[in-house]
Amino acid sequence: MIVEWDPLFEEVSTVRGNGSSRSFAYDAEGERVIAGDGFDDTRFFLRGLDGRVLSEFELI
């Protein structure tokens, strides 16, 4: 498994392994808001002011 680290934002940007790749995007608080492979498994996370996940949406 290869983990790509974004030194500017100090966050994981991509994880690769077993023939697949997943990318991540974060908000200004450093909370993950998007996780996916860019094809059929992309998820969006809506968080409350306390940082807890309120809803999770899947791109289909």
Protein Blocks (a to p, Z undefined) as FASTA:
>chain_A
ZZdddfklopafbdceehiacdddddfkopafbdcehiamccdddddfkopafbdcddZZ
